[in-house]
Amino acid sequence: MFKKWANVLMILSLVFAVCSPTSYAAAKTVKVTVTLVSTELVENNSVGNEWAIGASVNGKSLEEGSSVTLNLKPTDTLKLQANAEEQDKIPDLGSKSMNVKVSSISKSINKTLSVVVTENRGRYSGNTATWEFKFKISKK
C-alpha cells in the first residue's frame, strides 16, 4: 500500500514540476527599447567637413533621438552598430559594433561607441576624426 502511494506522489510531483510557471520562464520574451541618444563629432584632425553617419540595433536603423523596441528572449543578444563616413572623392569610413546580452540589462544602461575615421589620402593622410554614438538601452 505504501509503495502505491509513493508512486502516486512521485507522479504528481513530476506533473507539477513540468507544469509549473518556472518551466515557462525560458520561453518568455522581454521588451527592450534602444534609443540613439546622441551622435557627436568629438575630434576632427583635418579629415573632412562633410559626413554621413548611421546607427542600427539588430539591423534596424536608428536616427539621433529615435528609438526601436524589440521583443527578445533573455538569452538573446543586441548588436549595436555605428558608422561614420567622410564624404569626398575617395570616402574614408569608420565603424564600430558591440554586442550586449539581454540578460545583462537590469532596468536601463548606457553604451557609447567611439568610431574612428582615418584619412586615407592626401597631405592629411593618417589623421583621424572620432565620432561618439551614445545609446540608452531599457528593459521592461
C-alpha positions, 0 to 999 in steps of 0.5 A: 500500500505504501509503495502505491502511494509513493508512486502516486506522489512521485507522479504528481510531483513530476506533473507539477514540476513540468507544469509549473510557471518556472518551466515557462520562464525560458520561453518568455520574451522581454521588451527592450527599447534602444534609443540613439541618444546622441551622435557627436563629432568629438575630434576632427584632425583635418579629415573632412567637413562633410559626413554621413553617419548611421546607427542600427540595433539588430539591423534596424536603423536608428536616427539621433533621438529615435528609438526601436523596441524589440521583443527578445528572449533573455538569452538573446543578444543586441548588436549595436552598430555605428558608422561614420563616413567622410564624404569626398572623392575617395570616402574614408569610413569608420565603424564600430559594433558591440554586442550586449546580452539581454540578460545583462540589462537590469532596468536601463544602461548606457553604451557609447561607441567611439568610431574612428575615421582615418584619412586615407589620402592626401597631405592629411593622410593618417589623421583621424576624426572620432565620432561618439554614438551614445545609446540608452538601452531599457528593459521592461 
